[in-house]
């Protein structure tokens, strides 16, 4: 096994050490992954501390609750508390926010992890374990260009050396070498974009970049040539780009009942395919380690929250047959879908139009979740609302006390609903008649109901779902509410259920 910084943790916890190793690897390859999973790492450390200190802990406690428990009991220094908060908050952002995350953010989290681990080992670890001084992880030295691609580039440049009268800018017009290599009009700095071959159709030319040399030609990506490619594939032709001849003229002769028109049509669609792939390639290089859904030239960043979204007819409307077939193939959540969504067109009675509808709904849901997890706009703040890093409500039921928390209104409500049902309170009867989105019962909009419709039959403006752990039913949550209203209405619901409620955030002066 390669040497890694947190190897000194192995005598304490082999599992912790291995997780830390993976976090170290992902800093430069996928900042989002590192930030998201760092939360699990520190949560496990806090869980170990709670066990060692023999503190009472509810079974459903999350990272924030464990952090607050230890802080309230005086086990955390301000420096460690702040480090834990940073790892938690930036990790939550990485799990929900579609923005690109920087290496510098991952490095700050890595530094915070070091403070936490050092504290844990020095206070709770064996006396013979020494924590080394802090080190920034070094970027992995990776070869940017494949050796074959480097050879292509060198041969092209050597050709220029042999012909000093030819200019670099004119190199694309030079004759193809025996390997059908041409050099692009400008020196390509992005690995994989060196032209490896040229495909022609009559007088037209199409440069194929190195990264697509052996790319699979998925028939569904070619609207007008789909059947043509399927037939060619059956004849072991045109399955991958390297199988294509240098000239597409006469390609149709490999299959019956196709014509010159099909050759021309496929060439035009191949142009589009290559341009779409270039856009995707650049995106993947610019945002390493990210997971995307692609549809033509568009894309969606698949966050941890979006990946957990269930594939149900309640969440996605207009194509129940596709959803049923996906579920039959044991795809129950969005994260299980292929990154190339057009593959879904393979299902019975499903075309690219249906896939596009799914993509648009996914895009809308991603945007809603992105918006839900952002702070209030300054315009909203001017209305008297306040920005809070986290939302929380103190609750007491009998002798049981706890704090319900959430980074956003939907997150707060879902935690609240889970707590209510875990304590066997009659939530269903309130949902059945609808929880009013108002401080009084006179409102016409619901905050929570069995259908995403308000009393005036208008659709919820923004909705999320909650699956009842008691009845199994889907409850609909109207998320178009500001944090102040979210706290007030959830507090009102808890009070009606006989829970003692205190909301410190609303007691603060705004």
MOURBEL-V750863 format. One record per backbone hydrogen bond with DSSP energy under -0.5 kcal/mol. NH is the residue of the N-H (numbers start at 0). CO is the residue of the C=O. Records with the same first field share a line. If there is no record, write none. Layout:
NH->CO ; CO
//
This chain:
6->3
7->4
8->5
9->6
11->8
12->8
16->12
17->13
18->14
19->15
20->16
21->17
22->18
23->19
24->20
25->21
26->22 ; 23
28->24
29->25
33->29
34->30
35->31
36->32
37->33
38->34 ; 35
40->36
41->37
42->38
43->39
44->40
45->41
46->42
47->43
48->44
49->45
50->46
51->47
52->48
53->50
54->49
60->57
65->61
66->62
67->63
68->64
69->65
70->66
71->67
72->68
73->70
74->69
75->69
80->76
81->77
82->78
83->79
84->80
85->81
86->82
87->83
88->84
89->85
90->86
91->87
92->88
93->89
94->90
95->91 ; 92
96->92
105->101
106->102
107->103
108->104
109->105
110->106
111->107
112->108
113->109
114->110
115->111
116->112
117->113
118->114
119->115
120->116
121->117
122->118
123->119
124->119 ; 120
128->125
129->127
131->129
141->139
143->141
149->145
150->146
151->147
152->148
153->149
154->150
155->151
156->152
157->153
158->154
159->155
160->156
161->157
162->158
163->160
165->162
169->166
170->167
172->169
173->170
176->180
179->176
190->188
192->189
195->207
196->207
198->205
199->245
200->203
203->200
205->198
207->196
208->206
209->193
210->191
211->208
212->209
214->211
216->238
217->215
220->217
221->218
222->220
225->221
228->224
229->225
230->226
231->227
232->228
233->229
234->230 ; 231
235->232
236->231
240->214
242->239
243->240
247->199
250->247
252->249
253->250
254->251
257->254
261->258
262->258
263->259
264->260
265->261
266->262
267->263
268->264
269->265
270->266
271->267
272->268
273->269
274->270
275->271
276->272
277->273
278->274
279->275
280->276
281->277
282->278
283->279
284->280
285->281
286->282
287->284
289->286
292->299
293->338
294->297
297->294
299->292
301->290 ; 299
302->300
304->94
306->302
307->303
308->305
310->331
311->309
315->311
322->318
323->319
324->320
325->321
326->322
327->323
328->324
329->326
330->325
331->329
333->308
334->306
335->332
336->333
340->293 ; 338
342->339
343->340
344->341
345->342
346->343
349->346
354->350
355->351
356->352
357->353
358->354
359->355
360->356
361->357
362->358
363->359
364->360
365->361
366->362
367->363
368->364
369->365
370->366
371->367
372->368
373->370
379->376
380->376
381->377
382->379
383->380
384->379
390->405
392->403
393->501
394->401
395->499
396->399
399->396
400->398
401->394
403->392
404->402
405->390
411->407
412->408
413->409
414->410
415->411
416->412
417->413
418->414
419->415
420->416
421->417
422->418
423->420
424->419
426->424
429->425 ; 426
430->426
431->427
432->428
433->429
434->447
435->433
436->444
437->435
442->439
446->434
447->434
448->475
449->430
452->450
453->457
454->443
455->443
456->453
459->451
463->476
465->474
467->465 ; 472
471->467
474->465 ; 472
475->448
476->463
477->446 ; 475
478->461 ; 476
479->461
480->478
485->481
486->482
487->483
488->484
489->485
490->486
491->487
492->488
493->489
494->490
495->491
496->492
497->494
498->493
499->395
501->393
503->501
505->502
506->502 ; 503
507->503
//
